[in-house]
């Protein structure tokens, strides 16, 4: 995956989804067709070095970022104001 093949809007949405705690990498794959390693490459090339390091430390080992590791069965998180925007 190269950032040049994605629209700026798609890149922005992938980065947003990657930063969200409750959005697993599988959701990014189902929406955009890019694996976790693709997302890591995109984040590395799109973020500042310090921001990338913060993100990697945040998601490394986080159970909510992998659907198979989730120990709870809640549906997708939905903000109460999501449809009003």
C-alpha positions as CSV (number, residue, x, y, z in Angstrom):
1,X,0.0,0.0,0.0
2,X,1.4,3.3,-1.0
3,X,-0.1,6.6,0.3
4,X,-0.1,7.9,-3.3
5,X,-2.7,5.3,-4.3
6,X,-5.0,6.4,-1.5
7,X,-7.0,9.6,-1.5
8,X,-6.1,12.1,1.2
9,X,-9.5,11.5,2.7
10,X,-8.9,7.7,2.9
11,X,-5.5,8.2,4.5
12,X,-7.0,10.5,7.1
13,X,-9.7,8.0,7.9
14,X,-7.3,5.1,8.2
15,X,-5.1,7.2,10.6
16,X,-8.2,8.2,12.6
17,X,-9.3,4.5,12.9
18,X,-5.8,3.4,13.8
19,X,-5.7,5.9,16.7
20,X,-9.1,4.8,18.0
21,X,-8.8,2.3,20.9
22,X,-11.9,0.3,20.1
23,X,-11.4,0.0,16.3
24,X,-9.6,-3.3,15.5
25,X,-7.2,-3.7,12.6
26,X,-9.7,-6.1,11.1
27,X,-12.2,-3.2,10.7
28,X,-9.6,-1.3,8.8
29,X,-9.0,-4.3,6.6
30,X,-12.7,-4.9,5.9
31,X,-13.2,-1.2,5.0
32,X,-10.0,-0.5,3.1
33,X,-8.5,-3.9,2.4
34,X,-5.2,-3.1,4.1
35,X,-3.5,-5.3,6.7
36,X,-2.0,-4.3,10.1
37,X,1.4,-4.2,8.5
38,X,0.1,-1.9,5.8
39,X,-1.4,0.4,8.4
40,X,1.9,0.5,10.3
41,X,3.7,1.5,7.1
42,X,1.2,4.2,6.4
43,X,1.4,5.5,9.9
44,X,5.2,5.5,9.8
45,X,5.2,7.5,6.6
46,X,2.4,9.9,7.5
47,X,3.1,10.8,11.1
48,X,6.0,12.6,12.7
49,X,8.5,10.3,14.3
50,X,7.5,11.1,17.8
51,X,3.8,10.7,17.0
52,X,4.4,7.3,15.4
53,X,6.3,6.2,18.4
54,X,3.5,7.3,20.7
55,X,1.0,5.4,18.6
56,X,3.1,2.2,18.4
57,X,3.5,2.2,22.2
58,X,-0.2,2.8,22.6
59,X,-1.4,-0.1,20.3
60,X,1.3,-2.6,21.0
61,X,-0.3,-5.5,22.9
62,X,-3.6,-3.7,23.2
63,X,-6.3,-6.4,23.1
64,X,-9.0,-4.1,21.6
65,X,-6.9,-3.6,18.4
66,X,-7.3,-7.2,17.5
67,X,-10.8,-8.7,17.2
68,X,-9.6,-12.2,18.0
69,X,-8.0,-11.0,21.3
70,X,-11.1,-9.3,22.6
71,X,-12.4,-10.9,25.7
72,X,-15.7,-9.1,25.6
73,X,-18.6,-9.3,23.2
74,X,-19.8,-5.7,22.7
75,X,-20.9,-4.4,19.4
76,X,-19.3,-1.6,17.6
77,X,-19.0,1.6,19.7
78,X,-21.2,4.3,18.4
79,X,-21.2,7.9,19.6
80,X,-24.7,9.1,20.5
81,X,-24.3,12.1,18.1
82,X,-22.9,10.0,15.2
83,X,-26.1,10.3,13.0
84,X,-26.7,13.9,13.8
85,X,-23.6,15.1,12.0
